[in-house]
Amino acid sequence: MSRIQWSIDSVKEFVDNKTDCKLLSTEYVNAKTKLKFKCVCGREFERTWDNFLRKKTYLCRSCSNIRPLPK
């Protein structure tokens, strides 16, 4: 199985298709660099791509405490 080479376009596609968030960042550096997102509630938040993808923390901190994360 090959590893995905992430780019800003592939990150945006993943966020658009798999989450209720919106990607606000326009540049992808690496998985450890923070990206800016807009939560379904309208709040903006930052998270590394690694944390966003692997921990499935697709919501801002406020929403992730009150709503179950999508499966």
PDB file with SEQRES, HELIX, SHEET and CRYST1 records, atoms N, CA, C and O in Angstrom:
SEQRES   1 A   71  MET SER ARG ILE GLN TRP SER ILE ASP SER VAL LYS GLU          
SEQRES   2 A   71  PHE VAL ASP ASN LYS THR ASP CYS LYS LEU LEU SER THR          
SEQRES   3 A   71  GLU TYR VAL ASN ALA LYS THR LYS LEU LYS PHE LYS CYS          
SEQRES   4 A   71  VAL CYS GLY ARG GLU PHE GLU ARG THR TRP ASP ASN PHE          
SEQRES   5 A   71  LEU ARG LYS LYS THR TYR LEU CYS ARG SER CYS SER ASN          
SEQRES   6 A   71  ILE ARG PRO LEU PRO LYS                                      
HELIX    1 AA1 ILE A    8  LYS A   18  1                                  11    
HELIX    2 AA2 TRP A   49  ARG A   54  1                                   6    
HELIX    3 AA3 ARG A   61  ILE A   66  1                                   6    
SHEET    1 AA1 3 LYS A  22  LEU A  23  0                                        
SHEET    2 AA1 3 LYS A  34  LYS A  38 -1                                        
SHEET    3 AA1 3 GLU A  44  THR A  48 -1                                        
CRYST1    1.000    1.000    1.000  90.00  90.00  90.00 P 1           1          
ATOM      1  N   MET A   1       0.845  -1.183   0.000  1.00  0.00           N  
ATOM      2  CA  MET A   1       0.000   0.000   0.000  1.00  0.00           C  
ATOM      3  C   MET A   1       0.888   1.244   0.000  1.00  0.00           C  
ATOM      4  O   MET A   1       1.776   1.370   0.843  1.00  0.00           O  
ATOM      5  N   SER A   2       0.660   2.144  -0.921  1.00  0.00           N  
ATOM      6  CA  SER A   2       1.480   3.339  -1.013  1.00  0.00           C  
ATOM      7  C   SER A   2       0.928   4.458  -0.135  1.00  0.00           C  
ATOM      8  O   SER A   2      -0.273   4.543   0.123  1.00  0.00           O  
ATOM      9  N   ARG A   3       1.825   5.295   0.303  1.00  0.00           N  
ATOM     10  CA  ARG A   3       1.432   6.431   1.122  1.00  0.00           C  
ATOM     11  C   ARG A   3       0.912   7.549   0.228  1.00  0.00           C  
ATOM     12  O   ARG A   3       1.386   7.741  -0.891  1.00  0.00           O  
ATOM     13  N   ILE A   4      -0.056   8.269   0.734  1.00  0.00           N  
ATOM     14  CA  ILE A   4      -0.605   9.401  -0.016  1.00  0.00           C  
ATOM     15  C   ILE A   4       0.354  10.572   0.097  1.00  0.00           C  
ATOM     16  O   ILE A   4       0.809  10.898   1.193  1.00  0.00           O  
ATOM     17  N   GLN A   5       0.660  11.196  -1.006  1.00  0.00           N  
ATOM     18  CA  GLN A   5       1.436  12.424  -1.010  1.00  0.00           C  
ATOM     19  C   GLN A   5       0.438  13.578  -0.966  1.00  0.00           C  
ATOM     20  O   GLN A   5      -0.153  13.940  -1.984  1.00  0.00           O  
ATOM     21  N   TRP A   6       0.261  14.144   0.212  1.00  0.00           N  
ATOM     22  CA  TRP A   6      -0.732  15.189   0.392  1.00  0.00           C  
ATOM     23  C   TRP A   6      -0.279  16.498  -0.240  1.00  0.00           C  
ATOM     24  O   TRP A   6       0.898  16.855  -0.208  1.00  0.00           O  
ATOM     25  N   SER A   7      -1.234  17.190  -0.806  1.00  0.00           N  
ATOM     26  CA  SER A   7      -1.039  18.540  -1.347  1.00  0.00           C  
ATOM     27  C   SER A   7      -2.229  19.360  -0.875  1.00  0.00           C  
ATOM     28  O   SER A   7      -3.169  18.810  -0.300  1.00  0.00           O  
ATOM     29  N   ILE A   8      -2.203  20.632  -1.102  1.00  0.00           N  
ATOM     30  CA  ILE A   8      -3.333  21.463  -0.676  1.00  0.00           C  
ATOM     31  C   ILE A   8      -4.614  21.019  -1.392  1.00  0.00           C  
ATOM     32  O   ILE A   8      -5.700  21.086  -0.817  1.00  0.00           O  
ATOM     33  N   ASP A   9      -4.490  20.572  -2.628  1.00  0.00           N  
ATOM     34  CA  ASP A   9      -5.675  20.117  -3.372  1.00  0.00           C  
ATOM     35  C   ASP A   9      -6.243  18.823  -2.802  1.00  0.00           C  
ATOM     36  O   ASP A   9      -7.460  18.684  -2.682  1.00  0.00           O  
ATOM     37  N   SER A  10      -5.377  17.875  -2.449  1.00  0.00           N  
ATOM     38  CA  SER A  10      -5.875  16.610  -1.893  1.00  0.00           C  
ATOM     39  C   SER A  10      -6.427  16.803  -0.478  1.00  0.00           C  
ATOM     40  O   SER A  10      -7.390  16.142  -0.091  1.00  0.00           O  
ATOM     41  N   VAL A  11      -5.820  17.705   0.287  1.00  0.00           N  
ATOM     42  CA  VAL A  11      -6.348  18.016   1.623  1.00  0.00           C  
ATOM     43  C   VAL A  11      -7.730  18.638   1.485  1.00  0.00           C  
ATOM     44  O   VAL A  11      -8.662  18.251   2.190  1.00  0.00           O  
ATOM     45  N   LYS A  12      -7.864  19.604   0.576  1.00  0.00           N  
ATOM     46  CA  LYS A  12      -9.160  20.264   0.360  1.00  0.00           C  
ATOM     47  C   LYS A  12     -10.217  19.263  -0.082  1.00  0.00           C  
ATOM     48  O   LYS A  12     -11.353  19.315   0.389  1.00  0.00           O  
ATOM     49  N   GLU A  13      -9.861  18.360  -0.974  1.00  0.00           N  
ATOM     50  CA  GLU A  13     -10.804  17.344  -1.441  1.00  0.00           C  
ATOM     51  C   GLU A  13     -11.260  16.450  -0.285  1.00  0.00           C  
ATOM     52  O   GLU A  13     -12.449  16.154  -0.163  1.00  0.00           O  
ATOM     53  N   PHE A  14     -10.332  16.026   0.552  1.00  0.00           N  
ATOM     54  CA  PHE A  14     -10.672  15.197   1.704  1.00  0.00           C  
ATOM     55  C   PHE A  14     -11.620  15.945   2.643  1.00  0.00           C  
ATOM     56  O   PHE A  14     -12.645  15.402   3.055  1.00  0.00           O  
ATOM     57  N   VAL A  15     -11.280  17.182   2.977  1.00  0.00           N  
ATOM     58  CA  VAL A  15     -12.100  17.975   3.899  1.00  0.00           C  
ATOM     59  C   VAL A  15     -13.497  18.196   3.311  1.00  0.00           C  
ATOM     60  O   VAL A  15     -14.492  18.068   4.024  1.00  0.00           O  
ATOM     61  N   ASP A  16     -13.576  18.520   2.045  1.00  0.00           N  
ATOM     62  CA  ASP A  16     -14.873  18.758   1.399  1.00  0.00           C  
ATOM     63  C   ASP A  16     -15.741  17.497   1.349  1.00  0.00           C  
ATOM     64  O   ASP A  16     -16.958  17.575   1.518  1.00  0.00           O  
ATOM     65  N   ASN A  17     -15.127  16.354   1.122  1.00  0.00           N  
ATOM     66  CA  ASN A  17     -15.887  15.118   0.939  1.00  0.00           C  
ATOM     67  C   ASN A  17     -16.154  14.336   2.217  1.00  0.00           C  
ATOM     68  O   ASN A  17     -17.135  13.596   2.284  1.00  0.00           O  
ATOM     69  N   LYS A  18     -15.315  14.479   3.223  1.00  0.00           N  
ATOM     70  CA  LYS A  18     -15.416  13.627   4.413  1.00  0.00           C  
ATOM     71  C   LYS A  18     -15.822  14.351   5.691  1.00  0.00           C  
ATOM     72  O   LYS A  18     -16.086  13.698   6.701  1.00  0.00           O  
ATOM     73  N   THR A  19     -15.880  15.667   5.675  1.00  0.00           N  
ATOM     74  CA  THR A  19     -16.187  16.414   6.900  1.00  0.00           C  
ATOM     75  C   THR A  19     -17.207  17.514   6.623  1.00  0.00           C  
ATOM     76  O   THR A  19     -17.560  17.786   5.475  1.00  0.00           O  
ATOM     77  N   ASP A  20     -17.665  18.131   7.692  1.00  0.00           N  
ATOM     78  CA  ASP A  20     -18.554  19.289   7.566  1.00  0.00           C  
ATOM     79  C   ASP A  20     -17.773  20.595   7.656  1.00  0.00           C  
ATOM     80  O   ASP A  20     -18.365  21.673   7.599  1.00  0.00           O  
ATOM     81  N   CYS A  21     -16.463  20.512   7.793  1.00  0.00           N  
ATOM     82  CA  CYS A  21     -15.611  21.689   7.898  1.00  0.00           C  
ATOM     83  C   CYS A  21     -15.270  22.237   6.521  1.00  0.00           C  
ATOM     84  O   CYS A  21     -15.544  21.623   5.490  1.00  0.00           O  
ATOM     85  N   LYS A  22     -14.657  23.426   6.546  1.00  0.00           N  
ATOM     86  CA  LYS A  22     -14.164  24.034   5.324  1.00  0.00           C  
ATOM     87  C   LYS A  22     -12.690  24.368   5.541  1.00  0.00           C  
ATOM     88  O   LYS A  22     -12.323  24.909   6.584  1.00  0.00           O  
ATOM     89  N   LEU A  23     -11.862  24.053   4.580  1.00  0.00           N  
ATOM     90  CA  LEU A  23     -10.441  24.382   4.649  1.00  0.00           C  
ATOM     91  C   LEU A  23     -10.257  25.829   4.247  1.00  0.00           C  
ATOM     92  O   LEU A  23     -10.691  26.233   3.168  1.00  0.00           O  
ATOM     93  N   LEU A  24      -9.614  26.624   5.107  1.00  0.00           N  
ATOM     94  CA  LEU A  24      -9.361  28.031   4.811  1.00  0.00           C  
ATOM     95  C   LEU A  24      -7.929  28.271   4.348  1.00  0.00           C  
ATOM     96  O   LEU A  24      -7.659  29.251   3.654  1.00  0.00           O  
ATOM     97  N   SER A  25      -7.017  27.393   4.724  1.00  0.00           N  
ATOM     98  CA  SER A  25      -5.610  27.543   4.328  1.00  0.00           C  
ATOM     99  C   SER A  25      -5.471  27.365   2.821  1.00  0.00           C  
ATOM    100  O   SER A  25      -6.249  26.651   2.187  1.00  0.00           O  
ATOM    101  N   THR A  26      -4.470  28.026   2.267  1.00  0.00           N  
ATOM    102  CA  THR A  26      -4.224  27.933   0.832  1.00  0.00           C  
ATOM    103  C   THR A  26      -2.884  27.282   0.519  1.00  0.00           C  
ATOM    104  O   THR A  26      -2.514  27.138  -0.647  1.00  0.00           O  
ATOM    105  N   GLU A  27      -2.157  26.889   1.561  1.00  0.00           N  
ATOM    106  CA  GLU A  27      -0.853  26.267   1.362  1.00  0.00           C  
ATOM    107  C   GLU A  27      -0.682  25.096   2.314  1.00  0.00           C  
ATOM    108  O   GLU A  27      -0.993  25.203   3.500  1.00  0.00           O  
ATOM    109  N   TYR A  28      -0.191  23.988   1.801  1.00  0.00           N  
ATOM    110  CA  TYR A  28       0.123  22.816   2.610  1.00  0.00           C  
ATOM    111  C   TYR A  28       1.633  22.649   2.627  1.00  0.00           C  
ATOM    112  O   TYR A  28       2.262  22.519   1.577  1.00  0.00           O  
ATOM    113  N   VAL A  29       2.221  22.653   3.837  1.00  0.00           N  
ATOM    114  CA  VAL A  29       3.666  22.486   3.968  1.00  0.00           C  
ATOM    115  C   VAL A  29       3.989  21.036   4.293  1.00  0.00           C  
ATOM    116  O   VAL A  29       4.707  20.365   3.552  1.00  0.00           O  
ATOM    117  N   ASN A  30       3.448  20.561   5.412  1.00  0.00           N  
ATOM    118  CA  ASN A  30       3.615  19.169   5.816  1.00  0.00           C  
ATOM    119  C   ASN A  30       2.569  18.838   6.876  1.00  0.00           C  
ATOM    120  O   ASN A  30       1.800  19.710   7.279  1.00  0.00           O  
ATOM    121  N   ALA A  31       2.535  17.595   7.327  1.00  0.00           N  
ATOM    122  CA  ALA A  31       1.497  17.131   8.248  1.00  0.00           C  
ATOM    123  C   ALA A  31       1.614  17.733   9.638  1.00  0.00           C  
ATOM    124  O   ALA A  31       0.662  17.669  10.416  1.00  0.00           O  
ATOM    125  N   LYS A  32       2.753  18.313   9.965  1.00  0.00           N  
ATOM    126  CA  LYS A  32       2.974  18.889  11.301  1.00  0.00           C  
ATOM    127  C   LYS A  32       2.753  20.405  11.340  1.00  0.00           C  
ATOM    128  O   LYS A  32       2.841  21.020  12.402  1.00  0.00           O  
ATOM    129  N   THR A  33       2.472  20.992  10.200  1.00  0.00           N  
ATOM    130  CA  THR A  33       2.213  22.430  10.129  1.00  0.00           C  
ATOM    131  C   THR A  33       0.713  22.672  10.243  1.00  0.00           C  
ATOM    132  O   THR A  33      -0.084  21.981   9.608  1.00  0.00           O  
ATOM    133  N   LYS A  34       0.333  23.653  11.053  1.00  0.00           N  
ATOM    134  CA  LYS A  34      -1.090  23.909  11.274  1.00  0.00           C  
ATOM    135  C   LYS A  34      -1.763  24.462  10.028  1.00  0.00           C  
ATOM    136  O   LYS A  34      -1.206  25.274   9.288  1.00  0.00           O  
ATOM    137  N   LEU A  35      -2.984  23.986   9.831  1.00  0.00           N  
ATOM    138  CA  LEU A  35      -3.862  24.480   8.766  1.00  0.00           C  
ATOM    139  C   LEU A  35      -5.045  25.166   9.430  1.00  0.00           C  
ATOM    140  O   LEU A  35      -5.385  24.870  10.576  1.00  0.00           O  
ATOM    141  N   LYS A  36      -5.661  26.073   8.711  1.00  0.00           N  
ATOM    142  CA  LYS A  36      -6.818  26.787   9.247  1.00  0.00           C  
ATOM    143  C   LYS A  36      -8.093  26.200   8.651  1.00  0.00           C  
ATOM    144  O   LYS A  36      -8.192  25.982   7.444  1.00  0.00           O  
ATOM    145  N   PHE A  37      -9.062  25.951   9.525  1.00  0.00           N  
ATOM    146  CA  PHE A  37     -10.346  25.373   9.130  1.00  0.00           C  
ATOM    147  C   PHE A  37     -11.484  26.231   9.665  1.00  0.00           C  
ATOM    148  O   PHE A  37     -11.300  27.025  10.589  1.00  0.00           O  
ATOM    149  N   LYS A  38     -12.653  26.062   9.076  1.00  0.00           N  
ATOM    150  CA  LYS A  38     -13.871  26.677   9.589  1.00  0.00           C  
ATOM    151  C   LYS A  38     -14.822  25.551   9.952  1.00  0.00           C  
ATOM    152  O   LYS A  38     -15.175  24.722   9.113  1.00  0.00           O  
ATOM    153  N   CYS A  39     -15.228  25.532  11.205  1.00  0.00           N  
ATOM    154  CA  CYS A  39     -16.117  24.494  11.716  1.00  0.00           C  
ATOM    155  C   CYS A  39     -17.536  24.704  11.182  1.00  0.00           C  
ATOM    156  O   CYS A  39     -17.874  25.784  10.697  1.00  0.00           O  
ATOM    157  N   VAL A  40     -18.342  23.682  11.274  1.00  0.00           N  
ATOM    158  CA  VAL A  40     -19.738  23.749  10.855  1.00  0.00           C  
ATOM    159  C   VAL A  40     -20.492  24.828  11.644  1.00  0.00           C  
ATOM    160  O   VAL A  40     -21.476  25.377  11.146  1.00  0.00           O  
ATOM    161  N   CYS A  41     -20.043  25.137  12.865  1.00  0.00           N  
ATOM    162  CA  CYS A  41     -20.695  26.154  13.693  1.00  0.00           C  
ATOM    163  C   CYS A  41     -20.285  27.568  13.294  1.00  0.00           C  
ATOM    164  O   CYS A  41     -20.892  28.539  13.746  1.00  0.00           O  
ATOM    165  N   GLY A  42     -19.252  27.691  12.442  1.00  0.00           N  
ATOM    166  CA  GLY A  42     -18.800  28.995  11.990  1.00  0.00           C  
ATOM    167  C   GLY A  42     -17.499  29.455  12.625  1.00  0.00           C  
ATOM    168  O   GLY A  42     -16.895  30.422  12.160  1.00  0.00           O  
ATOM    169  N   ARG A  43     -17.056  28.777  13.685  1.00  0.00           N  
ATOM    170  CA  ARG A  43     -15.798  29.150  14.336  1.00  0.00           C  
ATOM    171  C   ARG A  43     -14.613  28.713  13.484  1.00  0.00           C  
ATOM    172  O   ARG A  43     -14.643  27.656  12.853  1.00  0.00           O  
ATOM    173  N   GLU A  44     -13.574  29.537  13.475  1.00  0.00           N  
ATOM    174  CA  GLU A  44     -12.340  29.173  12.806  1.00  0.00           C  
ATOM    175  C   GLU A  44     -11.411  28.540  13.831  1.00  0.00           C  
ATOM    176  O   GLU A  44     -11.377  28.957  14.988  1.00  0.00           O  
ATOM    177  N   PHE A  45     -10.658  27.532  13.403  1.00  0.00           N  
ATOM    178  CA  PHE A  45      -9.707  26.881  14.295  1.00  0.00           C  
ATOM    179  C   PHE A  45      -8.522  26.381  13.491  1.00  0.00           C  
ATOM    180  O   PHE A  45      -8.597  26.232  12.271  1.00  0.00           O  
ATOM    181  N   GLU A  46      -7.416  26.123  14.201  1.00  0.00           N  
ATOM    182  CA  GLU A  46      -6.218  25.611  13.562  1.00  0.00           C  
ATOM    183  C   GLU A  46      -5.893  24.245  14.130  1.00  0.00           C  
ATOM    184  O   GLU A  46      -6.097  23.979  15.315  1.00  0.00           O  
ATOM    185  N   ARG A  47      -5.385  23.390  13.268  1.00  0.00           N  
ATOM    186  CA  ARG A  47      -5.000  22.046  13.687  1.00  0.00           C  
ATOM    187  C   ARG A  47      -3.984  21.526  12.677  1.00  0.00           C  
ATOM    188  O   ARG A  47      -4.053  21.860  11.495  1.00  0.00           O  
ATOM    189  N   THR A  48      -3.050  20.717  13.138  1.00  0.00           N  
ATOM    190  CA  THR A  48      -2.133  20.104  12.184  1.00  0.00           C  
ATOM    191  C   THR A  48      -2.903  19.075  11.367  1.00  0.00           C  
ATOM    192  O   THR A  48      -3.893  18.514  11.838  1.00  0.00           O  
ATOM    193  N   TRP A  49      -2.450  18.833  10.153  1.00  0.00           N  
ATOM    194  CA  TRP A  49      -3.114  17.849   9.300  1.00  0.00           C  
ATOM    195  C   TRP A  49      -3.023  16.463   9.930  1.00  0.00           C  
ATOM    196  O   TRP A  49      -3.956  15.666   9.830  1.00  0.00           O  
ATOM    197  N   ASP A  50      -1.904  16.185  10.573  1.00  0.00           N  
ATOM    198  CA  ASP A  50      -1.724  14.899  11.237  1.00  0.00           C  
ATOM    199  C   ASP A  50      -2.806  14.680  12.303  1.00  0.00           C  
ATOM    200  O   ASP A  50      -3.421  13.615  12.345  1.00  0.00           O  
ATOM    201  N   ASN A  51      -3.036  15.657  13.145  1.00  0.00           N  
ATOM    202  CA  ASN A  51      -4.079  15.536  14.175  1.00  0.00           C  
ATOM    203  C   ASN A  51      -5.477  15.498  13.573  1.00  0.00           C  
ATOM    204  O   ASN A  51      -6.324  14.719  14.009  1.00  0.00           O  
ATOM    205  N   PHE A  52      -5.714  16.321  12.593  1.00  0.00           N  
ATOM    206  CA  PHE A  52      -7.026  16.364  11.946  1.00  0.00           C  
ATOM    207  C   PHE A  52      -7.358  15.014  11.322  1.00  0.00           C  
ATOM    208  O   PHE A  52      -8.466  14.504  11.486  1.00  0.00           O  
ATOM    209  N   LEU A  53      -6.411  14.444  10.617  1.00  0.00           N  
ATOM    210  CA  LEU A  53      -6.638  13.213   9.868  1.00  0.00           C  
ATOM    211  C   LEU A  53      -6.648  11.974  10.755  1.00  0.00           C  
ATOM    212  O   LEU A  53      -7.583  11.176  10.685  1.00  0.00           O  
ATOM    213  N   ARG A  54      -5.652  11.804  11.567  1.00  0.00           N  
ATOM    214  CA  ARG A  54      -5.505  10.576  12.340  1.00  0.00           C  
ATOM    215  C   ARG A  54      -6.396  10.498  13.575  1.00  0.00           C  
ATOM    216  O   ARG A  54      -6.870   9.419  13.933  1.00  0.00           O  
ATOM    217  N   LYS A  55      -6.623  11.617  14.217  1.00  0.00           N  
ATOM    218  CA  LYS A  55      -7.452  11.612  15.428  1.00  0.00           C  
ATOM    219  C   LYS A  55      -8.909  11.905  15.122  1.00  0.00           C  
ATOM    220  O   LYS A  55      -9.760  11.874  16.012  1.00  0.00           O  
ATOM    221  N   LYS A  56      -9.191  12.190  13.856  1.00  0.00           N  
ATOM    222  CA  LYS A  56     -10.554  12.470  13.408  1.00  0.00           C  
ATOM    223  C   LYS A  56     -11.209  13.586  14.224  1.00  0.00           C  
ATOM    224  O   LYS A  56     -12.391  13.516  14.561  1.00  0.00           O  
ATOM    225  N   THR A  57     -10.422  14.609  14.533  1.00  0.00           N  
ATOM    226  CA  THR A  57     -10.940  15.768  15.232  1.00  0.00           C  
ATOM    227  C   THR A  57     -11.351  16.798  14.191  1.00  0.00           C  
ATOM    228  O   THR A  57     -10.633  17.762  13.923  1.00  0.00           O  
ATOM    229  N   TYR A  58     -12.525  16.571  13.612  1.00  0.00           N  
ATOM    230  CA  TYR A  58     -12.994  17.368  12.488  1.00  0.00           C  
ATOM    231  C   TYR A  58     -13.778  18.605  12.891  1.00  0.00           C  
ATOM    232  O   TYR A  58     -14.263  19.333  12.025  1.00  0.00           O  
ATOM    233  N   LEU A  59     -13.912  18.858  14.181  1.00  0.00           N  
ATOM    234  CA  LEU A  59     -14.683  19.993  14.660  1.00  0.00           C  
ATOM    235  C   LEU A  59     -13.814  20.889  15.531  1.00  0.00           C  
ATOM    236  O   LEU A  59     -12.746  20.472  15.979  1.00  0.00           O  
ATOM    237  N   CYS A  60     -14.266  22.125  15.774  1.00  0.00           N  
ATOM    238  CA  CYS A  60     -13.557  23.000  16.689  1.00  0.00           C  
ATOM    239  C   CYS A  60     -13.659  22.419  18.106  1.00  0.00           C  
ATOM    240  O   CYS A  60     -14.431  21.490  18.345  1.00  0.00           O  
ATOM    241  N   ARG A  61     -12.894  22.960  19.024  1.00  0.00           N  
ATOM    242  CA  ARG A  61     -12.897  22.425  20.390  1.00  0.00           C  
ATOM    243  C   ARG A  61     -14.278  22.500  21.041  1.00  0.00           C  
ATOM    244  O   ARG A  61     -14.691  21.568  21.731  1.00  0.00           O  
ATOM    245  N   SER A  62     -14.978  23.584  20.827  1.00  0.00           N  
ATOM    246  CA  SER A  62     -16.311  23.720  21.428  1.00  0.00           C  
ATOM    247  C   SER A  62     -17.268  22.653  20.929  1.00  0.00           C  
ATOM    248  O   SER A  62     -17.965  22.023  21.724  1.00  0.00           O  
ATOM    249  N   CYS A  63     -17.307  22.448  19.638  1.00  0.00           N  
ATOM    250  CA  CYS A  63     -18.227  21.461  19.061  1.00  0.00           C  
ATOM    251  C   CYS A  63     -17.803  20.031  19.365  1.00  0.00           C  
ATOM    252  O   CYS A  63     -18.655  19.167  19.571  1.00  0.00           O  
ATOM    253  N   SER A  64     -16.507  19.769  19.396  1.00  0.00           N  
ATOM    254  CA  SER A  64     -16.061  18.404  19.641  1.00  0.00           C  
ATOM    255  C   SER A  64     -16.366  17.962  21.061  1.00  0.00           C  
ATOM    256  O   SER A  64     -16.388  16.763  21.337  1.00  0.00           O  
ATOM    257  N   ASN A  65     -16.602  18.898  21.967  1.00  0.00           N  
ATOM    258  CA  ASN A  65     -16.975  18.562  23.337  1.00  0.00           C  
ATOM    259  C   ASN A  65     -18.467  18.303  23.499  1.00  0.00           C  
ATOM    260  O   ASN A  65     -18.885  17.666  24.466  1.00  0.00           O  
ATOM    261  N   ILE A  66     -19.284  18.797  22.547  1.00  0.00           N  
ATOM    262  CA  ILE A  66     -20.722  18.650  22.715  1.00  0.00           C  
ATOM    263  C   ILE A  66     -21.372  17.733  21.681  1.00  0.00           C  
ATOM    264  O   ILE A  66     -22.527  17.339  21.845  1.00  0.00           O  
ATOM    265  N   ARG A  67     -20.648  17.391  20.624  1.00  0.00           N  
ATOM    266  CA  ARG A  67     -21.200  16.531  19.574  1.00  0.00           C  
ATOM    267  C   ARG A  67     -20.288  15.332  19.375  1.00  0.00           C  
ATOM    268  O   ARG A  67     -19.070  15.461  19.494  1.00  0.00           O  
ATOM    269  N   PRO A  68     -20.851  14.173  19.077  1.00  0.00           N  
ATOM    270  CA  PRO A  68     -19.991  13.047  18.735  1.00  0.00           C  
ATOM    271  C   PRO A  68     -19.296  13.303  17.405  1.00  0.00           C  
ATOM    272  O   PRO A  68     -19.855  13.941  16.514  1.00  0.00           O  
ATOM    273  N   LEU A  69     -18.089  12.806  17.280  1.00  0.00           N  
ATOM    274  CA  LEU A  69     -17.347  12.957  16.024  1.00  0.00           C  
ATOM    275  C   LEU A  69     -17.945  12.015  14.976  1.00  0.00           C  
ATOM    276  O   LEU A  69     -18.424  10.934  15.318  1.00  0.00           O  
ATOM    277  N   PRO A  70     -17.921  12.420  13.703  1.00  0.00           N  
ATOM    278  CA  PRO A  70     -18.419  11.544  12.642  1.00  0.00           C  
ATOM    279  C   PRO A  70     -17.553  10.299  12.525  1.00  0.00           C  
ATOM    280  O   PRO A  70     -16.355  10.336  12.805  1.00  0.00           O  
ATOM    281  N   LYS A  71     -18.169   9.195  12.109  1.00  0.00           N  
ATOM    282  CA  LYS A  71     -17.415   7.947  11.962  1.00  0.00           C  
ATOM    283  C   LYS A  71     -16.885   7.782  10.570  1.00  0.00           C  
ATOM    284  O   LYS A  71     -16.227   6.785  10.274  1.00  0.00           O  
TER     285      LYS A  71                                                      
END                                                                             
